[in-house]
Amino acid sequence: MAKKKSEGFQSAAGLIRYFDSEDDKALKINPWFVIGFSIFIIMLVEILHALYPT
């Protein structure tokens, strides 16, 4: 049986082309903002849980 050697390269080239293109109009968020916002939300939930227990 003959193996298809070119199939893997073509699919990999498509993925590289897809992930290589960056949209300049896309929203860019600083990773530290996401971490800080997550910590803020966790603290807010904990404070509200302490003030208004169920």
C-alpha positions in Angstrom: 0.0 0.0 0.0 1.3 3.4 -0.9 1.4 6.0 1.9 0.1 9.6 1.4 3.1 11.7 2.5 1.9 15.0 1.2 -1.4 15.0 3.2 0.2 15.9 6.6 2.2 18.7 5.2 -0.7 20.4 3.5 -2.9 20.2 6.6 0.0 21.6 8.7 0.6 24.4 6.3 -3.1 25.4 6.5 -2.9 25.4 10.3 0.3 27.5 10.3 -1.3 30.0 7.9 -4.4 30.1 10.1 -2.6 30.7 13.4 0.0 33.0 11.8 -2.5 35.7 10.7 -3.3 38.2 13.4 -6.1 40.6 13.1 -5.0 44.2 13.8 -8.5 45.2 14.6 -9.0 42.6 17.2 -9.4 43.5 20.9 -6.1 43.0 22.7 -6.2 42.6 26.5 -3.2 42.6 28.7 -2.8 39.3 30.5 -2.2 41.0 33.8 -5.5 42.8 33.5 -7.3 39.4 33.2 -5.5 38.1 36.3 -6.2 41.2 38.3 -9.8 41.3 37.2 -10.2 37.6 38.2 -8.7 38.3 41.6 -11.1 41.3 42.1 -14.1 39.2 41.2 -13.1 36.4 43.6 -12.6 39.0 46.4 -15.9 40.6 45.7 -17.7 37.2 45.8 -16.0 36.3 49.1 -16.9 39.7 50.7 -20.5 39.5 49.6 -20.7 35.9 50.9 -19.3 37.0 54.3 -21.8 39.9 54.5 -24.8 38.1 53.2 -24.5 34.4 54.2 -27.2 32.0 52.9 
